Amino acid sequence: MRFWRVAGILFLIGAEALLYGYSYPFFSLALEKRELANWLIGLNASLAGVGILFFGHFLPQAIDRLGIGRLIGLFFFIPFLAFGAILLFDHVFVWFAARFVMGTCFSALWTTTEIWLNGEVDDRNRGRIIAGSGTLYAICQFLGPLALGLTGVEGSLPLVAAMVPLALGAILSVSIPARPLPPHEAADEAAFEGVGNLRVAITLAGTILLVAFISGIGETAMQSLLPLYGTAHGLSDAAASGLVATFALGEAVLVIGLGLLADRYGRRAVLIGATLVAIVSTATLPFAMGHDLLLQPALFLAGGTIAGVYTLGIVLIGQDFRGQRLAIVSTGFGMSYSAGSVIGATPIGYLIDLFGVEALPVAVAAGFIALLVFLMRPARAAAGSSDPFAAGK
């Protein structure tokens, strides 16, 4: 029975990734057709990550009260209604409100499906299954922009196409028999009583949360603004969406390699190496546009290191945390990523308005330079912390 539960959860992760890869370029290009300023398009992308910053504090409690399957079913059904609202009421305000609602649900889906999967797999198979789920996520995310190339960004077809996997996900979520999360340890409950979930997550895994934050800035900015970057360089809508597809393909291919390298050479060393590649590949983009032999590898490597860092973080969380700590740290990871996505897209969109589209790769590379400076500092163990990087593991 566990095999079918894991298979069902992996299907939900795939559907979630498909919608993620589909929705970011869809909203950017559709709003560009309405002649909105780039900073407003960036604001719309930022709204996708705002809600989880408030709801994330209550996510572990919601899992306990509703059950993880029913909660995930709601996170699929509510965006179904949001796309339906855009279909029925085609107004800019509805586009922004719907993006906020569905962004909150998508962000919560990342966390809850990861918690569910981490709770179902055993330690012997955890690395390969979590890494495999990361590859599945990246493949489906890669298919999202390609699907958008087929549906286009105008009319009702792209909205209806997004509603189909949402409906399937809602039905499947409530159909999977969920196993309860591992019991909370009495010592953990006593230690965490009266303490905010995010504060606990920072104490337990501060470095992982920082990685999520920077990854959120880089990935969201690239996913949402790469189409605009492409069209500014003379590409068609379909070709501009293809830039996002190549970016996601890098994650699909490289994420398992990142996990294997981390097991063999150490997590901190692999994270530093991935950060270096992210800096170089992103900074190469201004020189690569118009030269496919350079552009495609640069986007591929940028996707594999920027987006792949997120999946590597989930592997680390699953290996080092159990029970209540797993739920709290996973939620904190999702909230940190969302905070980065909120901070990233709007200011970078504004920088594009001020200085031109090359502000996108320059700003993302600068963020990872800042992360690299932090990671190169001497590691120090923190008292009471389970952070795998605190002791330079």
N, C-alpha and C positions, 0 to 999 in steps of 0.2 A: 504493500500500500504506500510505503514511503517513496518508492520509485515514481509512482504516479503523482504523488504530491509534488515532488521535485520537478517532474516534467511539466506539471500544470503551472507551477511558479515560474519556470523558465519561459513558458509561453507568455505569461503576463509581463515578464521583463522585456521580451521581444516586442510585444504590442506597445508597451510604454515607450521603448526606444524608437520604434517606428514613428509614433506620434510626435516625439521630441524632435527627431530629425526633420519631420514634415512641417511642424508648426513654426519653427523659428524662421526659415526662409519664407514660408507662406505669409506670415504677418508682416515681415519686413517689405517684401515685394508688393503685397496687396496695399499696404499703407502708402508705399511710394507712388502707386498708381493714383492715390488720392492727393498727391503733391504735398504731403506732410514734410516738415523740416526733418533733417536727419536726427536732431536731438530729440524730437518727439517720437521718432521711430525707435531710438535708443531707450526712451522712457517707457514705451510700450513693452520692449523686451525686458526692462528692469522690473516692471510690474509682475512679470512671471515669477520672480523670486521673492517678492516682498511678503506675501501672505504667510509663507512657512516660517518667517522670522517671528511671527506672533503665534501661529498655531503650533509650531514645533514644540513649545514648552509643554503642551497638553497631549502630545502624540503618544508617549508611553501610557498615560492614563486612558486615552481613548482605545488603545489596543487592548488593555485589560478589561474595559467595560463592554466594548462591542464585539470583541473577537477580531483577529487580524484579517480573516477572510471577508467578513461583512464590511469592515472598514475599507479595505481595498476595493470592494465592490462599489462603495459610495464614491471613492476617488476616481473610478472610471465613469460612473453614471453622471456625476455632476458636470464634468467637461462635455459629456454628450449633450446635456441641456444647454450648456454655454454656446456650443457650436450651433445648436438649434436656434438660440436667441439671435445670433448674428444672421442666420438664414432668414428669420422672420422680421427682424428689426435692423435693417442695414443702416446704422448710424454710428458715427465715430465714437460717441460715448459708449455705445454697446460694445464696440470692438475693444475699448480699453477696459471696461468692466469685465467682459468675458475673459480677456487675457489675464487679469488679476485672479479671477476665480479658477480658471483652468491651470494657471501657473502654480497656484497654491496646491492644487490636487496633484499635478505632475510631480512637484517637488516632494510632496508627502509620499507619493508612489515610489519614488527612488528609495526612500528610507524604509518604508514598510515592506516592500518586496525583498530588500536586502536583509532586513531583520528576519523575515519569514524564511528565506533561503538559508541564512546562517544558522538558524535554529533547527533546520531539518537535516543538514548534512553533518557527518561525523568528521573528527579531526583527520582521519586517515585519508579521506577524499576531499577535504575542504579546499585545499589549494587549487586542485585541478577543476573542481566544479565552479568555484567562485571565478577563477580565471576564465573558464569556459563561458560563464554567464556574462563576463565582461566582453568576450569576443562576440557572443550572440547579440549583446546590446549594441556593439559597434556596427555589426553587420546590418542589423535592422535600422539603426540610425543612418547608416549609409544609404539604405533603400528609401528612406523618407524623402530626401531631396529628389531622387530619381522619380518617385511616385508623383511628386509635385510637378516635375517636368512633363508628365503625362496629363495631369489634370488641369494644369495652368493655375493662375492665381485669381482669375475673374469668374464671376458667375456663381452658381450654386454647386457645381460639381465638386470643387475642392473641399467645400464644407461637408457635403454628404459623404465624400470619400473618407474624411477624418472620423465621421460618426460611426462607421461600420466597425473598426477595431475597438472603439470605445464600448459599443454595445456588447461585443463578444467578451471583452475583458470583464465587464460588470457581471455577466451571466456566469462565466467560469469561476470568478473569485468566490462567489457564494456557493459554488458547487464542490469545491475542493474541501475535503474533510481536514480541518486544521488540527494539528497537534499543539497542545498548550506550550508556551515558551518555557524554557527551563526555570525551575522554581528559584525565587529570590533567596539569596543567602541571608541569614539573620544578621550577620555582621554588616553586610552591605546595607540592609534596610536601616539599621541603627546609624550607620555612618552618613547615609544620604538624607535622613529625616530632616525636613524643614529647609533643605538646600535646593536652590534652583537647578534644574536639569542641565542648563548650559554651563553653569559654573562648575558642576561636577564633571562634565565632559572635558572642560578646559583643564581641570586638575588632573584627570586621568590620562588625557591624550592631547595635550596642547599643541604639540608639533604636527600631529596628523590633522588637527583642525586648521592650523595655519596653511598646510598644504592644500586642504580643501578650499580655503578662502581664495588663495592665489589661483588655483585651478578654476574656480568659479568665475573670477574676473576674466581670465584668458579664454576659457572655452565659450562662455556666453557671448563675449564680445566678438570672437571669431565666427561663431555659429550665426549670430544675428546680423553682423555687419559685413561679413565676407561677400554676400550677394551684392551689396551696394558697392563694395570695393571692386568687384568684377565689372559691374555695369559702368562705373566711372572710368574703367580702362577699356570701354568699348565692347564688352561682351554682351551677348543676348541674355534674356532672363534665364533660359534653360542652361546656358553655359555658366552663368554666374551661380546658379544653384548647384551646378556640378563641382564648383570649388568646395562647397560644403561637403559634398559627397566624398571627394578625395580626402579632405580633412578627416572625416569619420572613418574612411577606409584604413587610414594609418593606425587608428586605435584597434580596429578589428584584427589587424595582422600582428601588431607589436605588443599587445597587452599580455599575451601569454609569455612572450619572451621576457618582458619586464618582470613578471612573477618568477620565472625560472632563474633569472639573473639575481633577483633579490634573495632567493633561497641559497644560492651558491656563493655570492660575493658580499652579502650583507645589505640590509635595507637602506641604510644611510648612504652608502656608496652608490647604489643604483639610483636613488632619488637625486643625488647631486649630479650624476651623469645625465639623467633624463632632463634635469633642469638646464644643464649646459646645452644639450641638443635643442631644447625648446627655444632658448635664446638665439642660437645661431640660425635655426631654420626659419623662425619668425622674422628675424632681422634681414633675412635674404629675400623676402617677398618683394620689396620694392624693386630689386634688381632682376627678379625672375619673371615678372609680368611681361607677357609677349614672347617668352621663351619656354615652351612647354617642357622641354627636356630638363629645365631647371625648376620650373614652377611646380610640376606634379610631385617630384621628390621632396621639395621643400614643404609643400602642404601635407604630404604623407607623413613626414617626420614630425611636423608640428602637431598634427592630429594624434600621432602615436605617443608623443611625450606630454602634451598639454592635457588631452582628454584621457590618456592612459593612466596618468597619475591618480585620477579619481578612482578608477577600478583597483589600482594597487592599494590605495588607502582602505578600500573595503576588505581586501584580503587580509591586511594587517589587523584591522579591527576584529574580524572573525577569528583570527588566530590567538589574539591576546585577551579577548573579553567574552564573558558568558552572562547569561541571565539578565538581570536588571542592568548591569554595566553595559552589556551588548546593546540593549535598547536605548540607553541614555547616550552612549558615545556615538552610536549610529545616527541618532537624532541630532546630536550636536554637529556631527560631520555634515549632515544635510543642511542644517541651518547655516553653518559656516560657508558652505558652497553657495547657498542662496544669497547670503550677505555679499559675497564676492560678485555674484551675478548682478545684484542690484547696484553695487558701487561701480561695476565695470562698464556696462553698456551705455548708460546715459552720459557720463563725462567723456567717454571716448567718442560717442556720437557728436558731442559738442565740440570736441577737439577737431573732429573731421570737418565740421562746419567752419571752424576758425582757420585751420592750417591745411586742409585737404585730406584726401583719403589715406595718404601715407601715415597719418597719425595712428591708424589702426595697428599695423605691425610694430611701429615704434613704441607705442604705449604698452602693448602686450609684452614685448621683449623687455621693456623697463621693469614691468612687474616681476618677471621671472629673474631678472638681475637682482632685484631686492630680495627675493626668496633665496637665491644662491648665496648672497652675502650672509643671510641669517643661518643657512645650513652649514656654512663653512666655519661658523663659530665653534669653539671647543664645546663638546657635549658635557652636560652636567646632570647627574641624577637628581631628580626632585623627590623629596620625602613624600611617601604615600602615593606616588605616581606610578602608573603602569605604562606610561608612554614608552613605546619601543625605541624611540630615538633619544630618550633622556639620558640613557647610559651608552649611547653610541652603538646600539645593536646593529 
